[in-house]
Amino acid sequence: EMGEYSRGDIRDICAIVKPQIGIITGINEAHLERMGSLDNTVATIFELAQDMDKDGLLVLNGDNEHIHTNYKKYISHQQIVLCSSKKGTDLKSSLLGRYAKGVLQAGEAVAHSLGLSAEQIKVGTSLIKPLPHRLQPIEGTRGVLVIDDSYNGNPSGVSEAIYVLGTYSNRRKVYITPGLVETGEKTAEIHRKIGKGLSKVANLVVLIANSVTPYIQEGLIANGFNTENIRWYKSAEAAHADMANIIQPNDVVLFQNDWTDNYI
């Protein structure tokens, strides 16, 4: 897995790894504060396409607008597979979220290129389980379903998590978050959008007090969410300590993202 904080980071890693197969999973405002602009992020992530094996396989997330819009400018001579959740697939897994179809297609393309048969791929994907802290469903006590999405959130992932929460239409839905980090000049816009999305699906929103969560509240209130259904806590520890007063039997509870003291 390659990550980036500045231009040239992916190129440097490619020089070491020399990948023959590459997958670009998504591009969004994550690390915008460090990258400076979304254009810088796009150019840096597509360094993979420019610096991997020219005869290799490049798999792209076609659902991502920044990938779909820009990939033709950066591809070299690789074989390209453009995956999308809008395309049908016979593969099944227990992954939550609309994006799962695209993820399975990407895995299928890589597995096929490595010589696995269709049956092997089908059996293998059926065994896939959600990774810890990544839209991971956990059955709790009193009929409570916890969806743990606490690992390293980004705007695209948050949007998908809110969609997943909304699919539990007949249950009380609780959303707990400290917001996102490193969203730069788009911090207010991104978090107000989160509030807007939550206003349509959540019954209770629990916010951890810091520099970004007030914008989530603004988005909630601007879209008609009842302020009585917004609760504030000074820290994640305080919220967890009061969980008995937050959760009711049969709730669906989504934990979204971690927030370290470095960002408060």
Backbone bond lengths (Angstrom), bond angles and torsions (degrees), N, CA, C in turn:
res aa  C-N    CA-C-N  psi(-1)  N-CA   C-N-CA  omega(-1)  CA-C   N-CA-C  phi
1 E - - - 1.459 - - 1.523 108.73 -
2 M 1.327 116.40 130.27 1.459 121.44 -179.77 1.526 109.49 -110.84
3 G 1.323 116.02 138.99 1.459 121.33 175.67 1.514 109.45 -128.71
4 E 1.324 115.78 164.37 1.458 119.92 -174.46 1.527 111.47 -137.55
5 Y 1.322 115.28 142.58 1.459 122.15 171.60 1.527 111.30 -122.76
6 S 1.346 116.63 -16.08 1.460 120.28 178.75 1.520 109.33 -156.95
7 R 1.328 116.25 162.74 1.461 120.86 -178.73 1.526 109.55 -62.06
8 G 1.324 114.22 139.72 1.454 120.83 -178.56 1.513 113.90 96.11
9 D 1.340 117.34 -13.37 1.468 119.83 -177.96 1.524 112.07 -62.30
10 I 1.337 116.88 -45.50 1.467 120.42 -178.48 1.526 110.21 -69.02
11 R 1.318 115.78 -38.75 1.474 119.64 177.98 1.530 110.44 -60.24
12 D 1.321 116.77 -42.52 1.467 120.51 -179.88 1.528 111.06 -63.30
13 I 1.340 116.56 -41.20 1.466 119.67 179.81 1.525 110.40 -67.80
14 C 1.336 116.87 -39.58 1.470 120.65 178.29 1.523 111.39 -61.32
15 A 1.319 116.60 -34.66 1.464 120.18 179.20 1.523 111.20 -63.64
16 I 1.327 116.09 -28.10 1.462 120.81 178.92 1.527 111.01 -86.12
17 V 1.341 115.76 -47.25 1.467 121.34 -171.91 1.524 112.57 -82.49
18 K 1.347 116.54 -35.19 1.466 123.33 -176.52 1.538 111.22 52.94
19 P 1.336 117.52 61.71 1.476 120.47 -174.37 1.521 113.40 -67.00
20 Q 1.320 115.22 140.91 1.464 122.38 173.11 1.529 111.17 -98.59
21 I 1.318 116.59 -22.76 1.461 122.90 176.07 1.521 107.62 -126.70
22 G 1.325 116.45 131.92 1.460 120.66 179.03 1.514 111.19 -131.01
23 I 1.312 116.84 144.16 1.464 122.45 175.87 1.523 108.08 -128.02
24 I 1.320 116.55 124.19 1.464 121.02 173.60 1.519 107.07 -103.18
25 T 1.321 115.68 109.38 1.465 120.92 -169.56 1.514 113.42 -86.53
26 G 1.324 117.98 -30.86 1.459 118.69 -178.21 1.510 111.73 -178.61
27 I 1.325 115.61 155.95 1.462 122.61 174.65 1.524 106.96 -135.91
28 N 1.327 116.84 126.02 1.462 120.52 176.64 1.522 109.25 -153.86
29 E 1.329 115.88 -161.34 1.462 120.26 -173.12 1.524 113.97 -82.06
30 A 1.321 117.93 6.10 1.466 120.00 176.12 1.531 109.64 -57.12
31 H 1.319 117.39 135.29 1.473 124.40 179.69 1.530 112.56 65.13
32 L 1.344 117.09 19.83 1.467 119.46 -179.29 1.525 111.07 -59.22
33 E 1.321 116.01 -34.34 1.460 120.88 -179.89 1.524 110.90 -60.70
34 R 1.323 116.62 -37.20 1.467 120.96 179.56 1.523 111.89 -83.62
35 M 1.345 116.30 -38.85 1.464 120.44 -174.43 1.523 112.41 -76.04
36 G 1.322 117.75 -26.44 1.458 120.81 177.23 1.507 114.40 93.79
37 S 1.330 117.37 -38.99 1.466 121.05 178.66 1.521 109.05 -158.97
38 L 1.334 115.35 158.68 1.459 119.76 177.62 1.524 110.60 -67.20
39 D 1.329 117.47 -31.66 1.468 120.65 176.81 1.531 110.69 -60.88
40 N 1.322 116.52 -40.21 1.467 120.12 176.70 1.521 111.39 -63.37
41 T 1.338 115.72 -39.89 1.461 120.00 178.92 1.523 110.67 -63.15
42 V 1.337 116.37 -46.56 1.466 121.30 179.60 1.527 110.31 -57.91
43 A 1.326 116.27 -51.07 1.465 120.44 -177.48 1.526 111.56 -61.67
44 T 1.323 116.47 -38.53 1.465 120.32 -177.88 1.520 111.55 -69.58
45 I 1.324 117.22 -45.45 1.464 119.84 -179.29 1.527 110.90 -65.28
46 F 1.326 117.21 -36.60 1.467 119.45 179.38 1.525 112.83 -76.55
47 E 1.331 117.70 -0.68 1.461 119.36 168.63 1.525 110.40 -58.82
48 L 1.330 116.56 -27.51 1.468 119.95 176.25 1.520 110.53 -59.53
49 A 1.340 116.81 -45.10 1.464 120.71 -179.42 1.524 111.50 -64.27
50 Q 1.320 116.40 -34.04 1.458 120.31 -175.77 1.526 113.53 -83.17
51 D 1.331 116.69 -23.99 1.462 119.33 -171.91 1.521 114.37 -114.97
52 M 1.330 118.13 0.06 1.456 120.07 174.80 1.527 109.48 -84.76
53 D 1.309 117.23 177.72 1.465 123.22 178.58 1.530 110.01 -55.72
54 K 1.331 116.43 124.68 1.470 120.57 -177.06 1.519 112.30 -65.92
55 D 1.312 118.06 -19.98 1.465 121.73 177.55 1.526 111.55 -102.54
56 G 1.316 116.52 12.18 1.454 120.65 -175.99 1.519 113.17 -85.32
57 L 1.331 114.60 -170.53 1.466 122.49 -179.63 1.519 108.81 -108.26
58 L 1.335 116.20 127.30 1.458 121.90 176.79 1.522 108.63 -116.82
59 V 1.318 116.89 118.59 1.462 123.11 -178.60 1.523 108.34 -106.66
60 L 1.332 116.24 129.64 1.463 121.41 -173.64 1.521 111.58 -122.88
61 N 1.318 116.33 143.72 1.458 122.40 174.10 1.524 108.79 -81.91
62 G 1.323 116.33 99.06 1.456 121.01 -177.54 1.508 114.18 -72.08
63 D 1.337 118.06 -11.60 1.464 120.97 176.87 1.522 111.89 -75.73
64 N 1.325 116.51 -21.23 1.458 120.67 -177.76 1.523 110.34 -83.10
65 E 1.326 116.68 120.67 1.465 120.16 -173.30 1.522 112.34 -62.78
66 H 1.331 117.80 -34.52 1.460 120.18 -177.89 1.525 111.62 -73.00
67 I 1.314 116.92 -30.41 1.465 120.51 173.89 1.517 110.06 -73.29
68 H 1.326 116.08 -49.07 1.468 121.14 -175.75 1.524 111.40 -62.12
69 T 1.323 116.70 -36.49 1.462 121.29 -177.52 1.522 112.40 -75.55
70 N 1.318 117.37 -31.45 1.462 120.28 -168.13 1.523 116.45 -109.66
71 Y 1.332 118.60 -13.37 1.471 118.03 -167.20 1.526 113.67 -62.92
72 K 1.330 118.17 -32.13 1.463 119.90 -176.95 1.526 112.07 -66.10
73 K 1.326 117.37 -22.13 1.462 120.88 179.41 1.526 112.08 -76.11
74 Y 1.321 116.26 -19.52 1.460 119.52 -169.78 1.519 114.91 -115.09
75 I 1.324 118.69 -19.15 1.461 119.97 -174.71 1.526 110.85 -69.20
76 S 1.307 115.90 149.36 1.461 121.70 178.46 1.522 108.68 -104.15
77 H 1.315 117.60 -105.81 1.462 120.44 -177.64 1.522 111.75 -119.59
78 Q 1.316 116.85 14.67 1.457 119.73 -175.97 1.525 111.78 -68.84
79 Q 1.318 113.79 158.25 1.462 119.92 166.24 1.526 106.72 -74.17
80 I 1.334 116.65 128.43 1.464 121.58 -175.37 1.524 110.10 -108.53
81 V 1.331 116.39 133.25 1.460 122.27 170.16 1.519 107.11 -121.98
82 L 1.335 116.42 119.99 1.460 122.41 -179.55 1.525 108.32 -103.23
83 C 1.311 116.60 110.45 1.470 121.54 -176.78 1.527 110.26 -94.50
84 S 1.324 116.19 154.67 1.462 120.33 179.20 1.518 110.51 -158.88
85 S 1.333 115.99 141.13 1.463 120.41 175.86 1.519 111.44 -68.31
86 K 1.336 116.56 -14.35 1.468 120.78 179.19 1.527 111.50 -78.98
87 K 1.322 116.69 -15.83 1.458 120.77 177.31 1.525 109.41 -85.73
88 G 1.301 116.20 144.80 1.457 120.11 178.50 1.518 111.77 -73.63
89 T 1.321 116.18 153.24 1.462 121.67 174.98 1.520 109.29 -151.10
90 D 1.315 115.86 145.13 1.466 120.92 177.76 1.526 111.71 -89.13
91 L 1.318 116.54 -4.77 1.459 120.24 -177.21 1.525 110.98 -76.35
92 K 1.330 115.79 141.87 1.461 121.65 -178.28 1.529 109.84 -124.75
93 S 1.331 115.04 145.91 1.459 120.84 172.96 1.523 107.72 -154.86
94 S 1.323 116.34 177.07 1.462 120.29 178.53 1.525 112.17 -98.25
95 L 1.333 117.59 15.18 1.458 121.05 178.23 1.525 110.58 -67.02
96 L 1.324 116.81 139.37 1.455 121.75 175.30 1.527 109.61 -87.55
97 G 1.334 116.52 155.25 1.458 120.64 172.67 1.511 114.16 101.72
98 R 1.326 114.24 151.42 1.464 120.73 179.93 1.522 111.85 -66.31
99 Y 1.326 116.04 -30.69 1.462 120.18 -176.45 1.524 112.99 -66.81
100 A 1.340 117.00 -14.41 1.468 120.35 -174.00 1.523 111.97 -57.27
101 K 1.340 117.27 -36.84 1.466 119.94 179.79 1.525 110.89 -59.79
102 G 1.323 115.95 -44.62 1.457 119.69 179.12 1.512 112.40 -65.68
103 V 1.328 116.33 -38.64 1.467 121.13 177.99 1.522 110.69 -62.21
104 L 1.336 116.30 -44.01 1.462 120.13 179.57 1.524 111.08 -65.35
105 Q 1.341 117.14 -37.92 1.461 120.18 177.27 1.525 110.90 -62.75
106 A 1.337 116.27 -39.93 1.462 120.09 178.55 1.525 110.62 -63.39
107 G 1.318 116.04 -45.46 1.462 119.69 177.50 1.512 112.10 -62.21
108 E 1.332 115.79 -38.76 1.464 120.61 178.78 1.527 110.99 -62.65
109 A 1.333 116.65 -43.14 1.466 120.49 -179.53 1.526 111.07 -62.33
110 V 1.327 116.16 -43.21 1.464 120.21 179.87 1.526 110.50 -67.31
111 A 1.336 116.61 -45.43 1.467 120.40 -179.32 1.525 111.22 -61.79
112 H 1.329 116.10 -41.25 1.473 120.26 179.03 1.529 110.42 -62.60
113 S 1.336 116.53 -41.35 1.467 119.72 -179.35 1.525 111.69 -66.66
114 L 1.329 116.50 -23.05 1.465 121.20 179.41 1.521 112.76 -91.72
115 G 1.353 116.22 2.83 1.451 120.07 172.61 1.512 116.61 97.67
116 L 1.321 118.61 7.59 1.459 119.85 178.27 1.523 110.38 -75.31
117 S 1.322 116.49 147.59 1.463 121.35 178.97 1.522 110.22 -80.76
118 A 1.336 115.69 164.66 1.462 120.76 178.56 1.524 111.24 -59.11
119 E 1.332 116.85 -39.22 1.468 120.39 -179.64 1.529 110.96 -68.69
120 Q 1.314 117.14 -40.23 1.460 120.22 177.63 1.529 111.06 -62.27
121 I 1.328 115.58 -40.65 1.464 120.16 179.44 1.527 110.58 -66.20
122 K 1.326 116.44 -42.13 1.465 121.12 179.95 1.522 111.16 -61.91
123 V 1.324 116.49 -46.72 1.466 120.80 179.67 1.531 110.49 -65.19
124 G 1.311 115.90 -42.97 1.463 119.83 -178.54 1.519 113.03 -62.14
125 T 1.330 116.75 -45.06 1.463 119.35 -179.17 1.523 111.79 -67.75
126 S 1.323 117.52 -29.74 1.469 120.02 178.95 1.525 111.66 -66.18
127 L 1.329 116.60 -18.93 1.464 121.33 -178.84 1.526 112.85 -93.38
128 I 1.333 116.83 -4.86 1.463 120.34 -177.30 1.526 110.44 -69.45
129 K 1.319 115.92 132.37 1.458 122.63 176.17 1.534 109.18 -118.44
130 P 1.333 117.44 153.48 1.469 119.16 176.25 1.525 111.19 -57.97
131 L 1.317 116.57 139.02 1.458 120.93 177.18 1.526 109.82 -73.22
132 P 1.312 117.97 152.69 1.465 120.10 178.70 1.529 112.05 -55.62
133 H 1.326 115.61 133.51 1.466 123.98 175.12 1.528 113.97 70.58
134 R 1.329 117.43 14.81 1.466 121.11 178.28 1.530 108.27 -127.36
135 L 1.328 116.12 88.27 1.471 121.82 -174.19 1.529 110.35 47.36
136 Q 1.307 114.98 48.48 1.465 121.93 -177.09 1.531 110.01 -93.37
137 P 1.338 118.82 114.29 1.463 120.56 177.39 1.524 110.94 -78.13
138 I 1.323 115.71 133.00 1.465 121.76 -179.86 1.524 108.24 -132.03
139 E 1.305 116.47 122.76 1.464 120.52 178.05 1.525 109.27 -77.97
140 G 1.339 115.89 120.07 1.451 120.68 179.67 1.517 112.05 -100.58
141 T 1.312 116.30 -167.72 1.458 121.30 178.32 1.524 110.56 -80.14
142 R 1.297 116.77 163.14 1.472 124.65 176.86 1.538 112.18 57.39
143 G 1.317 116.33 28.96 1.453 120.06 177.63 1.512 114.90 77.36
144 V 1.328 117.65 9.11 1.466 121.65 -178.95 1.530 110.13 -76.25
145 L 1.330 115.79 134.61 1.461 121.69 173.07 1.519 108.36 -106.42
146 V 1.314 116.71 119.33 1.459 122.34 175.98 1.523 108.59 -98.47
147 I 1.322 116.62 130.64 1.464 121.45 172.22 1.523 106.65 -110.20
148 D 1.307 115.63 108.57 1.460 122.04 -175.66 1.526 109.11 -92.08
149 D 1.321 115.78 105.26 1.464 121.23 177.15 1.529 108.73 -123.76
150 S 1.320 114.40 45.22 1.459 120.39 -169.18 1.523 114.25 -88.29
151 Y 1.337 117.44 -0.74 1.463 118.98 -176.17 1.525 111.47 -91.57
152 N 1.321 117.66 114.71 1.467 122.79 161.32 1.523 113.45 49.05
153 G 1.329 117.44 63.60 1.460 121.44 -176.54 1.517 114.10 -69.04
154 N 1.318 116.12 156.40 1.459 123.37 173.52 1.523 107.74 -145.18
155 P 1.336 119.01 164.71 1.468 120.50 -173.84 1.520 114.33 -56.25
156 S 1.321 118.42 -41.67 1.464 120.67 -179.49 1.522 110.82 -65.18
157 G 1.334 115.98 -43.35 1.454 120.33 -179.81 1.513 112.43 -65.28
158 V 1.335 117.05 -38.32 1.462 120.94 178.12 1.520 110.58 -63.83
159 S 1.321 116.75 -43.96 1.464 120.58 178.65 1.521 111.05 -58.57
160 E 1.323 116.86 -42.60 1.460 120.96 179.78 1.525 111.01 -68.34
161 A 1.329 116.79 -39.15 1.461 120.33 179.39 1.525 111.09 -63.68
162 I 1.324 116.84 -40.41 1.466 120.36 177.90 1.522 110.23 -64.75
163 Y 1.324 116.75 -39.23 1.472 119.90 175.68 1.526 110.35 -59.60
164 V 1.333 116.67 -46.95 1.465 120.60 -179.98 1.525 110.46 -59.74
165 L 1.324 117.25 -43.98 1.465 120.65 178.30 1.522 110.85 -57.44
166 G 1.324 116.49 -39.99 1.461 120.88 -178.49 1.510 114.59 -68.75
167 T 1.325 117.91 -15.75 1.470 119.76 -179.91 1.527 112.31 -74.23
168 Y 1.323 117.25 -14.11 1.471 120.68 177.99 1.525 108.30 -90.76
169 S 1.321 115.28 72.68 1.463 121.46 -167.03 1.516 114.33 -69.49
170 N 1.305 119.19 -25.90 1.462 121.36 -174.44 1.526 113.23 -102.90
171 R 1.324 116.93 18.18 1.465 120.19 -177.93 1.529 110.50 -130.60
172 R 1.309 115.57 153.99 1.468 120.89 176.06 1.530 107.98 -70.50
173 K 1.324 115.56 131.83 1.460 120.51 -172.32 1.533 110.14 -117.60
174 V 1.321 115.52 125.89 1.463 122.85 -177.84 1.527 108.95 -117.44
175 Y 1.319 115.89 132.72 1.469 121.50 -179.05 1.525 108.09 -120.93
176 I 1.325 117.36 125.63 1.462 122.63 -177.38 1.521 108.90 -122.47
177 T 1.346 116.97 124.59 1.466 118.44 -175.34 1.527 112.56 -154.75
178 P 1.334 116.98 148.94 1.456 122.34 167.12 1.530 111.54 -99.52
179 G 1.342 117.16 5.64 1.456 120.78 -176.71 1.521 112.65 83.02
180 L 1.322 115.15 -168.58 1.466 122.15 -175.71 1.523 110.96 -111.36
181 V 1.316 115.66 157.18 1.463 121.13 178.36 1.530 109.80 -111.03
182 E 1.330 114.98 162.10 1.467 123.02 172.20 1.527 113.45 58.06
183 T 1.330 117.18 38.63 1.465 120.29 177.98 1.524 112.03 -97.80
184 G 1.328 117.60 4.08 1.454 122.47 169.45 1.509 114.80 56.42
185 E 1.336 115.41 -138.11 1.460 121.22 -175.65 1.523 112.87 -68.36
186 K 1.323 117.50 -11.68 1.463 120.94 179.30 1.532 112.63 -98.01
187 T 1.322 116.64 11.94 1.465 120.47 -176.60 1.518 112.40 -54.72
188 A 1.333 117.10 -51.89 1.466 120.38 -177.66 1.519 110.95 -63.12
189 E 1.324 116.88 -46.29 1.468 121.59 -178.48 1.526 111.58 -60.79
190 I 1.313 116.51 -46.58 1.468 120.88 -177.43 1.523 111.07 -64.13
191 H 1.322 117.15 -43.74 1.462 119.64 -176.15 1.528 112.42 -75.77
192 R 1.314 117.73 -31.58 1.472 118.98 172.52 1.524 110.43 -64.95
193 K 1.323 116.13 -36.71 1.465 120.20 177.19 1.525 110.79 -65.12
194 I 1.325 116.99 -38.10 1.465 120.44 175.09 1.523 109.74 -60.09
195 G 1.335 116.47 -45.53 1.459 120.24 177.86 1.512 112.56 -60.05
196 K 1.319 116.24 -41.07 1.466 120.16 178.01 1.522 110.73 -60.92
197 G 1.330 116.73 -46.12 1.461 119.96 179.36 1.516 112.30 -62.32
198 L 1.328 116.53 -41.76 1.460 120.77 179.80 1.517 112.27 -65.86
199 S 1.319 116.70 -32.91 1.469 120.13 -177.37 1.518 112.06 -59.86
200 K 1.326 116.46 -22.04 1.463 120.68 -176.68 1.526 113.16 -91.88
201 V 1.338 117.78 -15.36 1.471 118.65 -172.57 1.527 114.57 -128.66
202 A 1.330 118.53 -30.22 1.466 120.98 -171.78 1.526 111.68 -85.91
203 N 1.328 115.60 147.60 1.461 121.74 171.54 1.523 111.47 -96.05
204 L 1.323 116.25 -30.31 1.460 121.90 178.28 1.518 108.70 -142.51
205 V 1.333 116.36 131.56 1.463 121.54 177.40 1.521 108.39 -117.21
206 V 1.318 116.20 123.69 1.461 122.97 179.45 1.523 108.01 -107.23
207 L 1.337 116.54 119.82 1.455 121.92 -176.03 1.521 110.30 -113.52
208 I 1.325 115.38 135.50 1.458 122.03 175.03 1.526 107.44 -91.54
209 A 1.324 117.11 125.52 1.461 121.57 -172.98 1.528 111.48 -67.75
210 N 1.327 115.54 122.72 1.461 122.44 174.45 1.523 107.94 -163.02
211 S 1.308 117.57 -160.81 1.463 120.56 -172.71 1.520 114.74 -79.40
212 V 1.333 119.06 -12.53 1.470 120.25 -175.02 1.523 114.39 -114.33
213 T 1.330 117.71 -26.70 1.467 118.94 -175.00 1.531 114.47 -65.06
214 P 1.355 120.50 -24.53 1.467 117.73 173.34 1.529 113.09 -58.11
215 Y 1.320 117.25 -29.58 1.464 119.88 178.18 1.529 111.27 -69.73
216 I 1.338 116.79 -33.33 1.467 119.26 174.98 1.520 109.56 -63.16
217 Q 1.335 116.20 -43.90 1.463 119.61 177.47 1.524 110.93 -60.06
218 E 1.328 117.28 -41.77 1.462 120.33 177.93 1.522 110.82 -58.41
219 G 1.337 116.85 -43.97 1.459 120.50 179.35 1.511 112.45 -65.11
220 L 1.321 116.63 -37.67 1.464 120.88 177.27 1.521 110.97 -63.30
221 I 1.328 116.29 -52.14 1.465 120.95 -175.72 1.522 111.18 -65.15
222 A 1.336 116.87 -39.71 1.468 120.52 -179.72 1.516 112.19 -62.40
223 N 1.326 116.36 -21.20 1.463 120.61 -178.83 1.529 112.42 -110.67
224 G 1.346 115.18 24.69 1.457 120.55 168.70 1.512 116.52 84.04
225 F 1.334 117.90 13.34 1.462 119.95 -179.23 1.521 109.68 -75.50
226 N 1.317 116.85 137.21 1.461 122.82 -178.41 1.527 110.22 -69.74
227 T 1.330 116.76 122.47 1.466 120.35 -177.93 1.529 112.39 -63.34
228 E 1.332 117.35 -21.83 1.465 120.05 177.45 1.530 111.46 -66.81
229 N 1.324 116.08 -16.55 1.466 121.00 -179.74 1.528 112.31 -102.07
230 I 1.336 115.64 19.94 1.467 122.32 172.60 1.524 107.55 -116.00
231 R 1.314 116.87 126.03 1.464 120.79 178.20 1.524 109.78 -120.63
232 W 1.322 114.69 140.92 1.457 121.27 -178.93 1.525 110.94 -112.54
233 Y 1.331 115.28 141.82 1.462 121.35 174.35 1.529 108.71 -134.95
234 K 1.325 115.67 147.43 1.461 120.39 -177.34 1.526 112.58 -71.06
235 S 1.320 115.95 -24.50 1.466 119.97 -178.02 1.517 109.41 -154.73
236 A 1.332 115.68 163.18 1.460 120.00 175.67 1.524 110.29 -63.09
237 E 1.336 116.29 -34.86 1.460 120.38 179.27 1.529 110.83 -62.91
238 A 1.335 116.50 -39.98 1.464 120.37 179.06 1.521 111.13 -65.62
239 A 1.329 116.12 -39.64 1.468 119.83 178.28 1.524 110.57 -65.09
240 H 1.311 116.60 -44.27 1.468 120.25 -179.75 1.525 111.03 -63.61
241 A 1.326 116.34 -36.99 1.464 120.03 -179.84 1.523 111.84 -66.66
242 D 1.334 116.56 -25.02 1.466 121.40 -178.26 1.524 112.19 -102.35
243 M 1.316 116.97 16.07 1.459 120.88 -173.23 1.528 112.66 -58.73
244 A 1.313 117.35 -31.00 1.469 120.08 -179.99 1.521 111.62 -63.26
245 N 1.338 116.93 -26.37 1.465 121.20 178.55 1.525 112.74 -93.74
246 I 1.313 116.27 -4.87 1.466 121.03 179.58 1.524 110.88 -97.63
247 I 1.308 116.07 -44.67 1.464 121.82 -170.96 1.522 111.20 -95.91
248 Q 1.322 114.99 141.04 1.459 122.95 174.42 1.531 109.09 -116.17
249 P 1.336 118.23 161.30 1.467 120.18 178.22 1.526 112.00 -54.68
250 N 1.332 115.51 139.96 1.474 124.19 176.75 1.529 114.15 71.68
251 D 1.324 117.60 10.06 1.466 120.07 176.05 1.530 111.32 -65.46
252 V 1.338 114.79 157.24 1.463 122.00 164.15 1.523 106.15 -109.59
253 V 1.319 117.24 121.78 1.461 122.20 -173.61 1.524 109.41 -119.73
254 L 1.318 116.17 120.06 1.462 121.41 -179.71 1.521 109.66 -106.26
255 F 1.322 116.24 117.43 1.461 122.20 172.97 1.524 107.88 -93.77
256 Q 1.339 116.51 118.27 1.461 120.91 -173.63 1.516 111.25 -116.36
257 N 1.312 116.50 109.70 1.461 124.28 169.25 1.528 113.79 75.04
258 D 1.308 114.39 150.19 1.460 122.26 170.78 1.518 108.93 -99.61
259 W 1.312 116.06 157.57 1.464 120.94 177.94 1.519 107.01 -141.35
260 T 1.309 117.14 110.53 1.460 119.45 -178.20 1.521 110.36 -82.03
261 D 1.318 116.20 165.37 1.460 121.29 179.98 1.524 112.16 -62.01
262 N 1.327 117.28 -19.09 1.467 120.54 -179.10 1.520 112.61 -62.85
263 Y 1.342 117.10 -22.78 1.458 120.09 -172.46 1.522 113.10 -108.27
264 I 1.329 118.44 -1.10 1.470 120.82 -176.36 1.519 110.00 -74.52
